[in-house]
Amino acid sequence: SIDQVSVETAASGVDVSVIEALRGKDVLLGVVDVGSEAVETAETVAGRLHAALRYSDPAHLFACTDCGMMPLSRRAAEGKLRALAAGAVLVNAGL
């Protein structure tokens, strides 16, 4: 029995609709690309989360990075985490 699944979508181009098969499970959705130093905006993160909400219940959707942030500079990692948090706040405010 699997209750939680992590799906990387930011860099991979995986169609977020694949998470529909996971309804009822917690989905940790990778909405931040850790393969690039470019920092996403909060709006970009929110847009990726909004797209996923068509296929997952809000209570089961969690904003995450695609993977670990080890290869990133400290500046990029901090910026990406701030964008991740701010994007989630934008989405939660609209729920």
N, C-alpha and C positions, 0 to 999 in steps of 0.2 A: 504494500500500500504506500503510495507516494502522495504526500500532502503539499509539497512545495517544489516548484520547478523554476530554474533560472533560464531565461531566454535572452541571448544577446541579439539586439536588432540595430543598434546605432551604426556600427561600421559594416556589418555583414550584409545588409540589404535584405535580410530575412523579412518576408511579408508578415506583418504583425498579426494578420488574421489566423496564423497557425495557433495562436493561444486560445482560440475558441474551443479547441479540443480539450483544453485544460479547465473549463468552467467548473467551479466548485473547489478548485485547488488554488493555493497561493502562487502567484506568478511574480517572480522578481524579474522585472523587465529592464534589460540593458538599454538605457536611453542616452548614455554618455559614451562617446568613442574614446577609448583609452589608447588608441594607436596613433593619435594626433595631438600635437601641442595646442592646436586651436581650441579655444574655450567656447563651448556652446553658450547661447543666451538662455535665459530662463524661459523665454517664449518658445525657443526650439524644443527644449525639454518638455514644456507643457504641451506643445503640439504633438509630440511623440506619445505622450501619455493619453491625451484626448483620443488619438487614433486607436489606442489599445482599449479604451473604455467601451468601444463598440463590441468587443469580444470578451470582456472580462468584467466581473462585478467590481465596483470600486473598493469594496472591503477586502478583496483578494488581490489587488494590484499594488505592487510596491516598486517605486522608482529606484533603479540601481545603475551602476556603471556596467559596461560590457564585461569587464574582467578586472583584474588587479591593476593598480596604478603605478606599480614599481618603475616602469620605463619612463615615466613622465617626470618633468622638472617639478620642483616643489610649487613654483608659481602656477604652472598649468594644472596640477592636481588640486590645489586649493581653489582655483577659479572654477574648475569643473564641479567640485563638490558644492561650492556656493550656488552655481547654476542649477545643479540637481535639486538642492533644497528649495531654492526660489521657484523653480518650475513646479515642484510638487505643491508648494503653497498656492500658486496660481490655480492649479487644478482643484485642489481641495476647497478653495474659496468659492468655486463655481458649483460644487456638489450640493 
